[in-house]
């Protein structure tokens, strides 16, 4: 049996792609359905939105650090992110 908590993936995003995801998630989390009292199904989307905003901030900080170093490195800027579960 595969331990799903140990599965990880590297996903490459450009900054505009991250912004598109954030925009879509913000629109979804603003959605309110008439007659539905519990919005528990939104929690994963809210968590993903929070994670995507953190990824965006980390990527911009990494970019700012690279610019501050006068672009000494010619390697692409790759941000690293780990969620609360350590994955």
Helices and strands as residue ranges (DSSP letters): G 4-6, H 15-30, G 40-42, H 43-68
